[in-house]
Amino acid sequence: MTAPLRIAVLARDLDHPLLAAVGELLAAAGHLMVPAGPEPDADLLLLKARGPADLRLARRYEALGRPVLNPADATGFCQDRVAMEQRARAAGLPFAPTVATGVLGELAWHGPVVVKSRRSRKEDLVARVETPAQWAEVAARWPGEPVLTQRPVPGDGWDRKIWVVAGTVFAEQRRSELDPHAPDRRPWTPDPVERALALAAGPAYGLQVYGVDLLPGPDGPVAVDVNAFPGIRHQPGAPEALTALVLRTLNR
């Protein structure tokens, strides 16, 4: 009889619906999903957290030859939004261009921009700034924050969200976080160009579970962010795809 597998999870929210559903599917197959402890004591690590201690533990798993989804280096890389854009361009992927970088409190107003924390993390800064007064207000709240700025990409108020799990694509549109209205969501099917852009991001960044945020630019879709191991909520089939990836990675 094949021994059951132990799948460790590093995440801020262990009760996240995606993880909970994957845990149920693994349990039905005779395997166990557990919170990651301080030592690499499982067969595989699901790396949904991105803090320094999380990445250190993930690298210890990798040093022992145990798989990590996504790899620690790829997860850490996607926290630097400037490096993210540079790699996208090197891979031929259309990406919203950076206008300026620096410490927010030291940057001068340079026209309507989207300003973002350079380091992607929970509750970071992402804001559309249209006037010098708005810029001064944001800078006063985040004076020491390392940021980048991008020119706003013309859109229709809806962000295109694409999530990929080992080549399986899930998608929807969500009301832009930069829109003053309350968030909303609606079904959406990417066209072939949008789908190809999202699938190409995986090899470019070394990710198997990831999200790509797109906007409909004047010359075609433009990526504005890439996220390692997003939540992928409300997507039928996503837990099954992630469970299959785990078992396939462990050859089960």
N, C-alpha and C positions, 0 to 999 in steps of 0.2 A: 504494500500500500504506500502511495506517495505521501511523504510528510507534508503537513500544511505549511504554507508560506506565511511569513510575518512581514507585513508592509507597514513601515513607519511613516508618519506624517508630521511635517513641520509646517504649522499654519497658525495664524493669529486666531482664527475661528475654526475650531475642530468640529463644530456643529454646522458648518456651511452646508447647504443643501447638496452641492455636488459631491463633497467628501462623504457626507452621510449616505448618499445613494451608492457611491462606490463601495463603502464599507459593507453595506447590505449585500451587494452583488458578490463581493469577495467572500463574505461569510457563507452565502448560499453555495459557493464553490468549495467550501471547506477550508478557507484561508482566513487570516486574522489581520485586521488593520488596527494599529495601535499608535498612540501619541509618541513621537520621537523622544527618547530619553537622552541623557548626557553622553551616552556611549553608542557607537554604531552596532546595535544588537539585532538588526532586522535584515531581511534578504534584499530589500529595496527601500529607497527613501523617496517619498513624494515631497518635493521642495516647493512649498507654496509661500513660505516666508522668505524675507530678503535681508534681514539684519546681519551685522557682522558675525555674531555668534552662530546664526543659522548657517551662514556660508562656511564657517570653519568646520562645523559638524558635517556638513555635506561633503567637504573635501576629505574629511577623515573616512567617510564611507567610500569615496572614490579611491583613496589610497589603499583600501583593503580589497579593491576590486568589486565592490558592490555597486550596482547601478543606482543612479540618482536621476530623477525626472523633475525638472530639467537639470542639466549639469550646473555645478556651482559657478563656473566661470561665465557661462552663458547668462545665468540669472543675474550675477553681479554686473555684467557688462551692460545689460538693459536698464540699469539704474542711471546711467550717464546719458542724458538726452543729446548732448553734443556728439559724443562718440556714436550714438545710435544713428544720427543723421549721416555722419561721415561714412559709416559702414553701408547704409542704405544706398548712398550715391555710388560708392565703390562697386556695389552689386547691381547697379543700374535700376534701382527702385526709386520711383518718384517720391520725394519726401519734402515736406514743408521746410523751406530754407531758413536757417538762422540768420538774423539780422545783427544781433549784438549779444555779447556775453559779459558777465561781470557781477559784482556785488550790487544788488538792486539800489541800495541807498547812494551808490556812487555813480550810477548811470544817469545820463541826462535824457529827458523826454525826446523821442525821435519819431514821433508820429504814431498813428493808431497801430497797435501791436497786440499780439497775444503774449503774455509774459508767463513763464513757467519756471518752477524750481529746476535747476540743472540736474539735481538728483531726484529721480522718481521715487516716491515713497508714499505711504499712507498720509492723507491730509496735507499733501504738499500744495504749493501755490500754482494755480492755473487760473488766469483771469484775462479777459479781453479788456483792454484799456483804450478808450477812444479820445480822451482829452487830457491836457496837462494837469487839470485838477484831479482827475481820476488817478493819473500816474503818481502825483504827490501823495494821494491818500494811500495807495497800495504800498508805495515806498516807505511811508511812515509806519505801516504795520509790519513790514518785512525788511527793515533797513539792512540787516547783515546777511540776507539770503543770497547765495550764488544763484544766478538765474541766466536764462537765455530768452531772447525775444524773437518772435516770428511775425511776419506780416499775416494778417488774417486772410484765410482762404475763403473766397466767396462761396456761400452755401445756401441751403434752404431751411436752416434751423434744425436739421436732423443730422446726427452723427451716424456714420455707417460702421457698425461693429461686426467684425468677423473674428470668430474663434476657430482655431485649428487644433485638432487632437490627432497626431500621427497621420496627417493628410486628410482627415475627415473634417469637412467645413460646416460650421454653424454660423448663423448670422441673424441680425435684426437691426432696425433703426431705433435710435433713442433720441429724444429731444436733447439738443446740445446743452451741456452743462454751462455754456457761456450765454445761453438764452435766458431771459428773465422769467420765462414761464416755468411752471412746475414740470419736473421730468415726466416723460411719457415714453412709450415704446410701441412699435408696430412691426408686423412681420415684413421681411424683406429678403429677396433672393439676389445675391451678387450677380452681376453680369460676368461674362468670361474674362474681361480685363481685370475687374476687381478681384475675382476669384484667383486668377493667376498671380496677381500682385501679392495677395495674402499667402498663397502657397510658397512663393519664392522667398518670403521672409523667414521661413523656418530654417532652410539651409544657410541663409545669410547670417543668421544669428546663432545657429546651433541649438535651436529650440524644437521640441516635439509637442509641447503644450503651450499655446500662446494666443495672444489676441492682437489684432491690428485695427487701429482706428483710422478710418478713411473719411475724406471729404471730397465732394465732386468739384475738382478744380476746373478752371476754364479750358484746360488742355487734356482733361481726363482725370481719373481718380488720383488723389495725393494722400499718402500716409502721413499722419500727424503724430502717431505714437505706436510703440510696440510694447506689449506687456507680457512678461514671463508668467505663466500659470495664473491666468485670470479666473474669476469665479464661474463664468459660463452658466449663469442662471437661466431658468425658463427654457432650456433647449432640450427637447426630447431626443434621446439617443446619446447625449454627451456622457452621462455616467457609464453607459455600456461601452462607448468608445475608449474612455479612459481605463476602465477595467480590462478591456481587451489588450490595450497597450501594456499595462502592468504585467499581465500574464504572458504576453508575447515576449516582453523584454526578459522575463525569467524562464522563457522556453517552456511554459506550462499550457 
